[in-house]
């Protein structure tokens, strides 16, 4: 129905078609809402187009290249292994296109309207969408903001052809001979490992005393070992100061533990975090409150200070994770539909697609102790697992954190091959209130990496089979 000359009335409007927005749209449509989605750039958002998916495709290709070159211990000699990086990029693009096309198909199947353009609140319940020289106005009953985030540009490192973000790195048409990476968080480590696998000489500059500072030191140790084996040089307590661009590359000046150093490379990639896309969307006119960091304040359902407006994903407090955004999108869509849904982050997993992978869910031993629990842990090494040995991937371990009084599973941490897939079992265990005994009594197929969950649970119970008590 048209209200006034240019204003269309809609039921639910969603700003952003990333992993938060498109999931919220589908769930809202399933619950009977008529949904309109506004997307200014890419259906699928950063994750599907220039983030999660293309980076994992690049990482996968890097692993395959490394395996092709280094399989002599298995009796496989591959001579003259070569890399066609443009073909790698073409394959990566095919993966992205298939997934984004799938999202568009789901929109069509659920009768969700997709409008291309840039959204701006002009009233508490009206959004104007600009597309080129034209604009449209939408008056909504409910709105979910899912505008995501963008890489942070640091002083002295203005984006250019040679000073790139992770987005720029994923779009390179060549494998750099040398690459300086500023930031040793999960994005920096993932892409450093991938490019090192392709043969790039990588230097990482991390400002804190350790890479991946959000994870336990013992979890990081196997990753450090593998980075060193790939030829990656890591400098911690290293502060990047400036960059000089040359005809063929860059010179990065940094202070490493207070001592000035210069690093030359083809490119410098800055991965020091992301900032929420909330600055220029008219939140003041929408009467939506934000924090000093520009994050939108929300309640347990994602509702903002404006009862008609909800917000999810990277623009609200908490971890900037695609699966967190999707989860919050479902909760917000259900809340708008009158269901009593609320967020519960107790079993929210975190994964680093490093080499080897790191994954965690729930509480670490230190966190559980700080919260007042008396804990009992069980740890099982990949080196004692038959499947891991048959894969040639014996580095790492699985650690289970339980409440000492009854074995209630509080958390789990894994470092090792396929950790990203293995962690799901413990997310389910925490969500379901399971104990170590429940996991130990569950028959796990042999030989699989999943057996390590059962083995670690048996360590907690004091009855390990495949390692000495």
Number of C-alpha atoms within 10 A of each C-alpha: 7 12 11 9 8 11 16 16 16 19 14 24 28 29 29 28 28 27 26 34 34 28 23 29 32 22 21 25 21 14 15 10 20 17 24 23 24 24 25 18 14 16 26 26 25 22 20 23 24 20 16 15 18 24 24 16 20 22 23 14 21 22 16 14 17 17 14 17 15 13 13 11 8 8 7 12 13 12 8 8 10 9 14 10 16 13 11 16 20 12 16 21 17 13 17 20 15 11 16 19 14 14 21 17 13 16 21 12 11 17 16 21 15 18 16 17 21 19 26 19 20 19 15 19 19 23 27 21 23 16 14 9 5 8 13 16 22 24 22 20 16 21 29 27 26 33 28 28 18 15 16 14 18 16 9 11 19 14 15 12 12 23 22 23 22 18 18 16 23 19 13 14 12 11 18 19 15 21 26 24 28 25 25 25 18 21 22 26 23 20 25 26 27 26 23 24 22 22 19 19 19 25 22 23 25 26 20 15 12 18 25 21 14 10 17 13 12 11 23 21 14 21 24 20 14 16 22 13 11 21 16 22 15 18 21 17 16 23 21 25 16 15 20 14 18 12 7 9 19 22 18 21 17 20 17 18 13 10 9 13 13 15 15 19 22 19 24 31 24 28 25 20 17 14 18 22 16 21 12 10 19 18 19 15 15 20 17 21 15 19 10 6 12 16 20 25 18 20 12 14 23 26 22 23 16 17 15 18 26 28 30 30 29 26 25 26 16 11 13 18 19 21 15 21 26 21 21 30 32 25 25 31 31 20 19 26 17 10 12 10 18 16 15 13 14 14 20 18 21 18 19 20 24 27 23 25 22 28 25 29 24 23 21 21 23 12 13 18 13 10 10 8 16 13 19 20 23 21 21 25 21 21 15 15 23 17 19 22 14 10 9 14 16 19 20 25 24 25 26 27 27 28 19 15 10 12 20 20 30 31 27 29 28 28 29 26 24 19 24 19 13 21 24 17 14 24 22 13 20 22 16 11 12 17 18 27 17 15 20 21 11 11 9 16 9 11 12 12 21 19 20 26 27 21 27 29 29 22 25 23 17 11 15 17 11 14 14 7 8
